[in-house]
Amino acid sequence: MTSLVNPNDPLVVHGLAGLRRSVNLTQEQVAQRMGITQQSVNRIERNWPAIHVGTLIRYVEACGGEVSIHADFGYRRFILR
């Protein structure tokens, strides 16, 4: 039997807490990796999406990922690095 899931397809998660849970991390683990308190991670997750891009990048990196920002103009897509 073949899998219908392509591991290269993006997964849709609901907010940062959904992202964190999908990679099996606790708020405390993310906090330790970011060098902040668990309460600060909780505040970041509750304030999504109204957080600074730098905070988003640090959070995603603490979860083991990397952020890539795309600007889509319909006729052309740009990747900001």
Order of alpha helices (4+ residues) and beta strands (2+ residues): alpha-alpha-alpha-alpha-beta-beta
